[in-house]
Amino acid sequence: MPEAYIVGALRTPVGRRRGGLAEVHPADLAAHVIREVVGRSGVDPEAVDDVILGCLDQLGSQAGDVARTAALVAGLPESVPGVTIDRQCGSSQQAVHFAAQAVMSGTADLVVAGGVQQMSQFPLLCAFGAGEPFGSSDPWSGSPGWRARFGDEEISQFRAGEIIARQWGISRERMEAYALESHRRAAAAQDAGAFDREIVPLPGASVDECPRRDTSAEKMAGLPTLVEGGRLTAGVSSQIADGAAALLLASEQAVRDHGLTPRARVHHLTVLGADPVQMLTAPIPATARALKRTGLAIDDLDVMEVNEAFASVILAWLDDVGADPARVNPNGGAIALGHPLGATGARLMTTMLHELERRDGRFGLQTMCEGGGQANVTIIERLA
């Protein structure tokens, strides 16, 4: 089968809610990294076959196929199309999958894949509860077919995070210790310049804004739980954020034609569904399936990026998969760095590639929980 190579990977800083990126139009945010990842590669923009971006809550300035808008804002020729996809939090990881699959199928040679999310302007699932003419306040309760299969249980990522904490016996104290370590790692990575090569600064935002250097165990212990009697707090949850990221994927032919240097090849792609009510556990079976299909062991992976939707999610994954915690989110995760929903998958992929290069590692695995009880797993092999 033809190979799909990653030849470029860049991202914006991640801006905290109402931070330095809050007023940037989503198309301009995405265009910023599209322009840079194509420009730095040296390829003729006319040769780009498609732009695939993830984005949730596609309304307002994120509507109208923001991928196409962003491609045009980036200055790509009008001949370059764009498509916007939604696999919830895994949207931009899925964009990478679709790009790789297009290249591996021989139907495309150069594809930009990434994502964008402007959460300061469009909070999570902000279209819900809009009332008429948009229907019910969520996508599920109004469906007789859904109720017949799953009943009237509350469908919520917050409830799912609590269910996981209880089912896996994960205490609030353990989650807070994990969250503190995420902030510590992120701050240490910033101080060491670990993100410098992957970030393309914008006016008003040159570094990730979300890490809380002044947080402490005492401060976290004083936070209220998200629900009465629960274990989750804002301190052990991913942060609302703004950002964009983009990767350039190329075929062997494109590598030759444009004189490109492959930095990694896409080794494996998996997407798997699980319980949509529990919602956030799919990375566990998806990781198991990816390892089985590739013949890799968990210890063969040099870096793993697992999205920190909640500390309970990543701790349950660690408990079941048995990965070395030192190799998982080594530069912090979404608890410290923020989770700009539609962009996070590409942000994680970008960070993972750069970290593999710093470590001289070979294999990296990325996975994340997604609405509807789904998970993508991508394994890449560093080459350059």
Phi, psi and omega in degrees: 000139177302150181271154170243124184249144171266121182248350178201148180202117182220161178212162170281165163301155173267119181267138177287163181304130183060030179261212189293341180254004191299329184261002182282131178298137181305322179295322178289325179297312179291321180300327182302315181276329176299312180302317183288318184290326176285314182298317182291336179287334183082003180285154173290120181305334177299337184278350180290125184278330183194158172237119182242119181236143170270144176195132175264165177051063184279078178218166182060226182286354173264000181271185175070028183061074185299336177296316178294316179300314182295321178299319179290319178298327180289351179091009177292153180301154180297342179287345182274117181279175176210148179220140181250134184234160181224103164242048180053223187298341179268015189301314183280338170292320176294327176300319176296320178299312181298320178296313180298318180295324177296318179292315182292334178279347182085008181267354177210155179244328180223121181224133171270129179230137180182210181190167180212146174208130179245081187283339175297326180268329183227091180300164183311125176051042186292344178286340179292146178076012181287344180076196180297144005267019188270359175089211188289169186280357175212168184281356191247312193297335181279357183263114175301324179295320177297313182297326179294328182269320188242359178075201184254022179298145175297132176252110186202137176297328181292317177295320180298318178299323177291319179301316181296316179302317180289314185294323180268001179064041182262117185281161174300320182296320179293320179295320180293323176296320178295315181298319177299320179293325177298315177296319180298315180296318180297316179296319179296321178296318177299314182296327181275356181075022185295333182264356190300318184287336184266344184265134172252103185298155173238161173303125179090353179207109180242345179223162175298133188262349192275332182304135181254098183288340184262007180285163183204167177299322181293318179295318180295321181295337181273357182282144177287152176286157182293327176227151181300129180080004182272184180245338183278142173230173175300331183291339180249021181242156175295152184265141172299134188202168178239144177172174178209156177208154180210143175237153175247119180253141187222150174275170176299322179296317179295323177301315179291313186296325187252005179063041184272156175251110178295129178266332178201158171245150177282114186271325183201146177228129177223142165222137188215145175257159177213199184301117181285344177278312174291328162068314195254013185261353186301332177302334182291302178292330179294320177295317179300318180293320180297318179294320179296316184289332181266344184077009178275150171260158182301329181283352175282348184269126183276327179220138174230131175247113182238121188296132181270067176302311171218154179299328180297325182294310183290325179290322176296319178298314179300317181297319185278323186275330178078028180285155174290115182303334181292336180267354184259123182048056186295340179250026183086167181228201188294338176298323180262323188263350179093160185226078174285090198332293186290347181259344190297320180303314179288328176296315179298317180297318179298312180296320181296317179299313180295324179291321175302319180294320179295323184272351190059038179274170182252302186251139173231141178239134177236138173209159179202146175284152186217150178306146183087001181075056182228166175202137169262148170230129175236130173245128177242153177244118180290140183242318187266000000 
